[in-house]
Amino acid sequence: METSFAVWGRLNSHNVKKVVWFAEELGLDYVRRDIGGQFGYTEDYLAKNPNRVVPMIEDDNLALWESNAILRYMAAEYGGERWFPADPAQRARADRWMDWQVTYADAQRLPFLSFARTPRADWDMAAITRDMDSCAKQLAVMERYLGESPWLSGSQFGIGDIPMGVYAYTWFSLPFEKPEFPAIAEWYARIRERPGYARQVMIPLT
Ligand SMILES: N[C@@H](CCC(=O)N[C@@H](CS)C(=O)NCC(=O)O)C(=O)O
């Protein structure tokens, strides 16, 4: 029987990577369909997601966009207590890092787009350095947190680690000067051991 869970979006998107990585963590039977970026969009897709961005999931009659909302839905629908704890405080501690990532992503955007999608001759090094500094200032907060907690989600890996897990791969791959963050590096090393992450996130940045 064909699976009813579809992830729409090109895999070189940070936000699509979150969803397919988590689908693998859950052991979900899913299909991914390329759309967005170099693949363009269809009228049918835009009718369901008029934002003209990826990802979107379809699960039975549900069409859902916004990657972090998708992660929460998947955790609640398929994850049980392990991935979607009943205790609101426990959930919220992880949840905040998902919202935190949205602000962080703005700072990492130009360094990423420069490295992955812009000819080197056109790099604006002053702007890249400014934004790398902004990333580092934000990551210093995460560094302090991970000095006291093994995971952003608390005592075990959870959906709170997924958004920044994806952005960490890019951060560590960028060839620009950056400070050392030992606790983040240690967390990142543990994340890299997760098979779904290695398969879906650790791919060439394009
Ligand atoms: N807040 C949205 C952002 C979605 C977004 O900006 N996606 C980018 C890729 S990471 C995109 O679709 N860009 C345009 C395109 O690929 O056509 C989410 O988290 O899902």
The ligand as a MOL file (V3000), in Angstrom:
LIG
                    3D

  0  0  0     0  0            999 V3000
M  V30 BEGIN CTAB
M  V30 COUNTS 20 19 0 0 0
M  V30 BEGIN ATOM
M  V30 1 N 9.0940 29.6290 7.8620 0
M  V30 2 C 9.0750 28.7150 6.7550 0
M  V30 3 C 10.1710 29.1250 5.7860 0
M  V30 4 C 10.1130 28.3330 4.5210 0
M  V30 5 C 11.1920 28.7780 3.5380 0
M  V30 6 O 11.5880 29.9560 3.4930 0
M  V30 7 N 11.6570 27.8450 2.7180 0
M  V30 8 C 12.6690 28.1570 1.7210 0
M  V30 9 C 13.6760 27.0230 1.6500 0
M  V30 10 S 14.5330 26.7320 3.1720 0
M  V30 11 C 11.9960 28.2570 0.3680 0
M  V30 12 O 10.9850 27.6220 0.1460 0
M  V30 13 N 12.5270 29.0460 -0.5760 0
M  V30 14 C 11.9510 29.2310 -1.8670 0
M  V30 15 C 11.9690 28.0440 -2.7810 0
M  V30 16 O 12.6300 27.0350 -2.5330 0
M  V30 17 O 11.2900 28.0940 -3.8150 0
M  V30 18 C 9.2750 27.2680 7.2770 0
M  V30 19 O 9.9440 27.1140 8.3150 0
M  V30 20 O 8.7520 26.3340 6.6620 0
M  V30 END ATOM
M  V30 BEGIN BOND
M  V30 1 1 1 2
M  V30 2 1 2 3
M  V30 3 1 2 18
M  V30 4 1 3 4
M  V30 5 1 4 5
M  V30 6 2 5 6
M  V30 7 1 5 7
M  V30 8 1 7 8
M  V30 9 1 8 9
M  V30 10 1 8 11
M  V30 11 1 9 10
M  V30 12 2 11 12
M  V30 13 1 11 13
M  V30 14 1 13 14
M  V30 15 1 14 15
M  V30 16 2 15 16
M  V30 17 1 15 17
M  V30 18 2 18 19
M  V30 19 1 18 20
M  V30 END BOND
M  V30 END CTAB
M  END
